[in-house]
Amino acid sequence: MDAGRWCRWSTPVLLGLALCSCNSRPPSASTSTDPRELFSAFVQAWNNHDYGALDSLISDHAVEEDLALGFKGEGPDGFTGFMRQTLATIPDFQWTPTTVLADSFKVAAEWTLRGTYTGDTPTGPVKSRRFNIRGVSVAITNGRRITRFSDYYNLSEFYNQVSGKAP
């Protein structure tokens, strides 16, 4: 085959391949539509300190609230920043769901959280203090990713366990 004929034949094929590769999107981070599976993957990301997995499970404009701490974050940066800050003070973070209730787009779960805390408390800083608290989380999904995540627990009980004094 001569060079001119090869160019006439190969140029459209190469252009088509280039266009296809530009238009292709990576597969969705979550292929599950089951909110229980999304919640479980979210908990696993936290327990494994897996920031990439966390980012893949939340929508771009998702809202996370830790009502006890008065924290509200939005989007991947808000979720990941909160995770980094929390895991810096609780490096052995172990979150265990107990009762999980779900419908097609929502999850409510009771859980226990265990770990060793080093950080500030209302009565002063503490180092390497063990705790074990109970709480509840509510997650809302859009069918593929988490769009809202809210945690509820007794902050006074947490501080009592890590400092030995209730605030």
Residue pairs with C-beta under 8 A, 6 or more apart in sequence:
1 9
28 144
29 55
29 56
29 57
29 144
29 145
30 37
30 38
30 41
30 56
30 57
30 144
30 145
32 38
32 41
32 144
33 143
33 144
34 102
35 102
35 103
35 104
35 105
35 106
35 107
35 139
35 141
36 100
36 102
36 107
38 57
38 107
38 139
38 141
38 145
38 146
39 97
39 100
39 102
39 107
39 109
39 137
39 139
39 146
40 97
41 53
41 57
42 54
42 57
42 58
42 139
42 146
42 149
43 95
43 97
43 111
44 50
44 53
45 51
45 53
45 54
45 57
46 54
46 83
46 87
46 93
46 95
47 93
47 94
47 95
49 83
49 87
49 93
51 80
51 83
51 84
54 76
54 79
54 80
54 83
55 76
55 79
55 80
57 145
57 146
58 64
58 75
58 76
58 79
58 145
58 146
58 147
58 149
59 142
59 145
59 146
59 147
60 75
60 76
61 74
61 75
61 147
62 74
62 75
62 79
62 145
62 146
62 147
62 148
62 149
63 72
63 73
63 74
63 78
63 147
63 148
63 149
64 71
64 72
64 73
64 74
64 78
64 79
64 82
64 148
64 149
64 150
65 71
65 72
65 73
65 148
65 149
65 150
65 151
66 82
66 150
66 151
67 150
67 151
67 152
68 151
68 152
68 153
68 154
68 155
68 158
69 155
71 82
72 78
73 79
73 81
73 82
79 149
86 93
87 93
89 117
89 118
89 119
90 115
90 116
90 117
91 115
91 116
92 114
92 115
92 116
93 113
93 115
94 113
94 114
94 115
95 111
95 112
95 113
96 111
96 112
96 113
96 114
97 109
97 110
97 111
98 109
98 110
98 111
98 112
99 109
99 110
100 107
100 108
100 109
100 110
101 107
101 108
101 109
102 108
104 143
105 140
105 141
105 142
105 143
106 138
106 139
106 140
106 141
107 137
107 138
107 139
107 141
108 136
108 137
108 138
109 136
109 137
109 138
109 139
110 134
110 135
110 136
111 134
111 135
111 136
111 137
112 132
112 133
112 134
112 135
113 131
113 132
113 133
113 134
113 135
113 153
114 130
114 131
114 132
115 130
115 131
116 128
116 129
116 130
116 131
117 126
117 128
117 129
117 130
117 131
117 158
117 162
118 126
118 127
118 128
118 129
119 125
119 126
121 159
121 162
121 163
121 167
122 159
122 163
122 167
123 159
123 163
123 165
123 167
124 163
126 162
126 163
129 161
129 162
129 163
130 161
130 162
131 158
131 161
131 162
132 161
133 153
133 154
133 157
133 158
133 161
134 153
134 154
135 151
135 152
135 153
135 154
136 151
136 152
136 153
137 149
137 150
137 151
137 152
138 148
138 149
138 150
138 152
139 146
139 148
139 149
139 150
140 146
140 147
140 148
140 149
141 147
156 166
156 167
159 165
159 166
159 167
160 166
160 167
